[in-house]
Amino acid sequence: MSQVVQENSTSFVDRRDTGTGHAPPVRERRQFADSHDGLSPEARELARAIDAYKAVHRRRFITYEEMHSVILSLGYQK
């Protein structure tokens, strides 16, 4: 015998909806560290480039291929 469960529509609150039609602000996400403090200028440049890539492409983590493309975009070559 199956039971029918009635949902109470007032018990669920969708906290994602801000009522403004816009998505809530997203805090910055970093794959490698919480801060760029203590990095050399070159490493800081790479970290910022990777963060920018992730923001543009809406990615939380990147692959090695994507990291390689970011490095090449900075002008590095083997």
Residue, then its C-alpha position, 0 to 999 in steps of 0.5 A: m500500500s503506498q502513501v501519498v505525501q502532500e507537500n506543504s508549499t509554504s515550508f520550502v523557501d527558495r533562498r536562491d531567488t533574490g527577487t531582483g531577477h539577478a543572481p546573487p553575487v558570487r564570492e571569488r573561488r580559487q583552486f590553489a590558495d585563498s590568497h596570492d600573498g607571499l607569491s613572487p610577482e611572476a607567480r602572482e601574475l599567473a595566479r591572477a590570469i588563472d583566476a580571470y580565466k576561471a571567472v570568464h569561463r565560469r569554472r571552479f577548477i581548470t584542467y591542465e590543458e586550460m592552465h597550459s593555454v593560460i600560461l601560453s597566453l601570458g607569453y611563456q614558451k618552452 
